[in-house]
Structures are given as C-alpha cells and as structure tokens.
C-alpha cells in the first residue's frame, strides 16, 4: 500500500511515543489512571486547578526533556523526506515529530504542544523556563506579564475549543490523500477521531496500527495490532 500510494497522510496518537518513554493516557498505568484530567472550565475558574496543572507539567518535565524520536517517528519522517507524505496530523503534544525531521509547519497539532505556553487573554507566547521560574518562586500558576490573564501550556484541554486552522488543514489533508495511516491512536477522542473517516469517505485506503482495538477497525482496509516500532521499523531511513 505504501509503495502504491501517491499521497500518504499519517495520523498519530500517544502510542507512537511510548517507545520514546512518554506514557500514554488510557492504558493501565497511563497518566489518566493516576491523575484525572483537569477540564478547561475548571482551569479557568480555579486557581487551585491551575496550580495543580502546572505542578503536573513540571513533574513531567524530565520525561519530556529526555524523550527522543522513536522508530515510528523516524519511519514517518522518512516517508515525509521521500516526498510521499506532505504532513503529519497528530494528537500528541510532545514535539517529537518536529524533532524527527518534519518541518514545524507540516506538523498539524490537533491538541497543541506542551513545550511552550500561551496567555489565555492576549495569546502571548511564554517559554517554559519563564513559567517554571514564576511557579517555583511563588508556588502559584503563572499569569501573563502583559495582561494579567492565566498562562497555560499550549495544549488543548477537555472542553477547550479545538484549533480551527489545524482542524481545517487536517480535513483537507484527509480529503486529498490516497492512504491514511492511523498510528498509535485509540480513536476515541472527538472530533479528532472523525478525521480518518473523512479520508475513508474521500476514497483513501485506511490502515490502523494500534495495540488495542478501535471503533474504526471494521472500516479499515488493514488493521495491525502489533508493536509500532517493529511494524514501521523497516521504513526508517538510514
């Protein structure tokens, strides 16, 4: 299928990054089995929730900082560099696709990015070093220097509006490809989970590589329930 395809669009979830040392969310021992997610409205309304969200982020800093692209990331980057893939759509927030060789503008981040922060009032970008210094000196979640509104990692929380531009581009990529590769996503978080269906309805072949079953398996042309690194490893560029 990869050899025959003209345009391949990968769609990745947390499973591709577990080989990099980043735990996923839903599996036993995953992040959400240890800490319930903090919804966006709670982050906005509760100083304690904002403090807890930043505490969790800095508790994970060593994990994110040490993570390097795994075989799955490198294999998809090889397809990108070969001209087969115009971009990658990802639910991940870890910046590993950029580190593997994708240009930043060709990583369509549906759920944002945890390696920097933004003000929820004026949208000013803030670096994590600044946020950490504020947090550690005061014990409180940082607020923007310019407008005083809360600062949040540049990720999309439950209940937060999806990024309109990223969703539009993801749908356009899904409509234009002839092979859509789902890699390491459980396909349960909507509206992102609807994008593979757009590709399928537009005539693309659909391949799902994931250890656990998904609700879209019956629609796929091929389902591979096997380790992502071993499955995609042969496509890693030398």
C-alpha positions as CSV (number, residue, x, y, z in Angstrom):
1,X,0.0,0.0,0.0
2,X,2.8,2.4,0.8
3,X,4.6,1.6,-2.5
4,X,1.4,2.2,-4.5
5,X,0.2,5.3,-2.7
6,X,0.8,8.8,-4.2
7,X,-0.1,10.8,-1.1
8,X,0.2,9.3,2.4
9,X,-1.1,11.1,5.5
10,X,-0.1,9.7,8.9
11,X,-2.3,10.4,11.9
12,X,-0.6,9.7,15.2
13,X,-1.6,9.2,18.8
14,X,0.0,8.6,22.2
15,X,1.0,5.0,21.2
16,X,3.8,6.2,18.9
17,X,5.6,8.0,21.7
18,X,5.6,5.3,24.4
19,X,8.8,3.9,22.8
20,X,10.2,7.3,23.5
21,X,9.5,7.0,27.2
22,X,6.3,9.1,27.3
23,X,3.4,7.2,28.9
24,X,0.1,7.2,27.2
25,X,-3.2,8.3,28.8
26,X,-5.7,5.5,28.9
27,X,-3.7,2.2,29.3
28,X,-3.1,0.7,32.7
29,X,-0.6,2.9,34.4
30,X,-1.3,5.7,32.0
31,X,-1.4,9.4,33.0
32,X,-5.2,9.5,33.5
33,X,-5.2,6.4,35.7
34,X,-3.0,8.3,38.2
35,X,-4.5,11.8,37.7
36,X,-7.9,12.8,36.4
37,X,-7.8,15.3,33.6
38,X,-8.4,19.0,34.5
39,X,-11.1,20.3,32.2
40,X,-10.7,23.7,30.7
41,X,-13.5,25.4,32.5
42,X,-12.0,24.2,35.8
43,X,-8.6,25.6,34.8
44,X,-10.2,28.9,34.1
45,X,-12.3,29.2,37.3
46,X,-10.0,27.7,39.9
47,X,-6.6,29.0,41.0
48,X,-6.0,25.6,42.7
49,X,-6.7,23.8,39.5
50,X,-4.2,26.0,37.6
51,X,-1.6,25.4,40.3
52,X,-2.2,21.6,40.1
53,X,-2.0,21.7,36.2
54,X,1.4,23.4,36.3
55,X,2.7,21.1,39.1
56,X,1.9,18.1,36.9
57,X,3.5,19.7,33.9
58,X,6.8,20.3,35.8
59,X,6.6,16.8,37.3
60,X,6.7,15.5,33.7
61,X,9.5,17.9,32.6
62,X,12.3,15.4,32.9
63,X,10.3,12.8,30.9
64,X,9.5,15.2,28.1
65,X,13.1,16.6,28.0
66,X,14.7,13.2,27.8
67,X,12.3,11.9,25.0
68,X,13.8,11.3,21.6
69,X,12.0,10.3,18.4
70,X,11.4,6.5,18.3
71,X,11.3,4.2,15.3
72,X,7.8,5.1,14.5
73,X,8.5,8.8,14.3
74,X,11.6,8.2,12.2
75,X,9.8,6.0,9.8
76,X,7.1,8.6,9.2
77,X,9.8,11.2,8.8
78,X,11.4,9.0,6.2
79,X,8.2,9.0,4.2
80,X,7.9,12.7,4.6
81,X,11.5,13.3,3.4
82,X,10.9,11.0,0.4
83,X,8.0,13.2,-0.7
84,X,5.3,10.6,0.0
85,X,3.8,12.4,2.9
86,X,3.0,16.2,2.8
87,X,2.5,16.4,6.5
88,X,1.6,14.5,9.7
89,X,-1.6,15.0,11.7
90,X,-1.0,14.3,15.4
91,X,-3.0,14.2,18.7
92,X,0.4,14.3,20.5
93,X,1.8,17.3,22.3
94,X,5.4,16.2,22.7
95,X,7.1,17.9,19.7
96,X,8.7,14.6,18.7
97,X,7.6,14.8,15.0
98,X,9.4,18.1,14.7
99,X,12.5,16.5,16.3
100,X,12.3,13.6,13.9
101,X,12.6,15.8,10.8
102,X,9.2,17.2,10.0
103,X,9.1,20.9,9.4
104,X,7.1,22.6,12.1
105,X,4.6,23.9,9.6
106,X,4.0,20.3,8.4
107,X,3.0,19.0,11.8
108,X,-0.7,19.5,12.3
109,X,-1.2,19.6,16.1
110,X,-4.8,18.9,16.9
111,X,-4.2,19.0,20.7
112,X,-1.5,21.6,20.8
113,X,2.0,21.5,22.2
114,X,3.3,21.2,25.7
115,X,6.8,22.5,25.1
116,X,5.8,26.2,25.4
117,X,2.9,28.1,26.9
118,X,0.4,30.8,25.8
119,X,-1.6,33.5,27.6
120,X,-5.3,32.8,27.6
121,X,-6.0,36.5,27.4
122,X,-3.7,38.1,24.8
123,X,-2.2,34.9,23.3
124,X,1.3,35.9,24.0
125,X,3.8,33.0,23.8
126,X,5.7,32.2,27.0
127,X,8.6,29.8,27.3
128,X,8.6,27.1,29.9
129,X,11.7,28.4,31.7
130,X,9.9,31.6,32.4
131,X,6.8,29.8,33.7
132,X,8.9,27.5,35.9
133,X,10.8,30.4,37.4
134,X,7.4,32.0,38.3
135,X,5.9,28.8,39.6
136,X,8.9,27.9,41.8
137,X,9.3,31.4,43.2
138,X,5.7,31.9,44.1
139,X,4.2,28.4,44.3
140,X,1.4,29.6,42.1
141,X,0.5,29.2,38.4
142,X,2.0,32.0,36.3
143,X,-0.1,34.9,34.9
144,X,0.8,37.0,31.9
145,X,3.1,40.0,32.4
146,X,1.3,41.9,29.7
147,X,-2.4,41.4,30.5
148,X,-2.5,39.5,33.8
149,X,-4.6,36.7,32.5
150,X,-3.7,33.0,33.2
151,X,-0.9,31.3,31.2
152,X,-1.4,27.7,30.1
153,X,0.7,25.2,28.3
154,X,-0.2,25.5,24.6
155,X,-2.2,22.3,24.7
156,X,-5.9,21.7,24.2
157,X,-7.8,20.5,27.4
158,X,-11.1,18.8,27.6
159,X,-13.8,21.5,26.9
160,X,-11.4,23.8,25.2
161,X,-12.1,25.0,21.6
162,X,-10.2,22.9,19.0
163,X,-7.7,24.9,16.9
164,X,-9.7,25.9,13.9
165,X,-6.8,26.2,11.5
166,X,-5.3,22.8,12.4
167,X,-8.7,21.1,12.1
168,X,-9.3,22.6,8.7
169,X,-5.9,21.6,7.4
170,X,-6.3,18.1,8.8
171,X,-9.6,17.7,7.0
172,X,-8.1,19.0,3.8
173,X,-5.1,16.5,4.0
174,X,-7.5,13.7,4.7
175,X,-9.6,14.5,1.7
176,X,-6.5,14.7,-0.6
177,X,-4.6,11.5,0.3
178,X,-5.0,8.0,-1.1
179,X,-3.5,6.3,2.0
180,X,-4.3,7.3,5.6
181,X,-2.2,5.7,8.3
182,X,-3.5,5.8,11.9
183,X,-0.6,5.1,14.2
184,X,-1.0,4.6,17.9
185,X,-4.4,6.2,18.4
186,X,-7.3,4.7,20.3
187,X,-9.6,6.9,18.1
188,X,-12.0,7.8,21.0
189,X,-11.3,11.5,21.3
190,X,-13.6,13.5,19.1
191,X,-13.6,15.5,16.9
192,X,-10.1,14.3,16.0
193,X,-11.3,10.7,15.7
194,X,-13.5,11.7,12.8
195,X,-10.6,12.7,10.5
196,X,-9.8,9.1,9.5
197,X,-13.5,8.7,8.5
198,X,-13.1,11.8,6.2
199,X,-10.2,10.1,4.5
200,X,-12.1,6.9,4.0
201,X,-15.2,8.6,2.7
202,X,-12.9,10.5,0.3
203,X,-11.7,7.3,-1.2
204,X,-8.4,6.7,0.7
205,X,-7.3,3.3,2.0
206,X,-7.3,3.3,5.8
207,X,-4.6,1.5,7.8
208,X,-4.8,1.3,11.6
209,X,-1.7,0.3,13.6
210,X,-2.6,0.1,17.3
211,X,-2.1,-2.5,20.0
212,X,-5.8,-2.3,21.1
213,X,-8.9,-2.4,19.0
214,X,-10.5,0.8,17.9
215,X,-14.1,1.7,16.9
216,X,-12.9,2.2,13.3
217,X,-11.4,-1.2,12.8
218,X,-14.3,-2.5,10.8
219,X,-13.9,0.3,8.3
220,X,-10.2,-0.1,7.8
221,X,-8.6,-1.8,4.9
222,X,-5.9,-3.2,7.2
223,X,-5.6,-3.4,10.9
224,X,-2.2,-4.3,12.5
225,X,-2.3,-4.9,16.3
226,X,1.4,-5.1,16.9
227,X,4.3,-3.0,18.2
228,X,4.6,0.2,16.3
229,X,8.4,0.4,16.3
230,X,8.7,-3.2,14.9
231,X,5.9,-2.6,12.4
232,X,7.3,0.6,11.0
233,X,11.0,0.0,11.7
234,X,11.8,-1.3,8.2
235,X,10.8,2.1,6.8
236,X,13.3,4.1,8.9
237,X,15.7,5.9,6.7
238,X,19.4,5.0,7.1
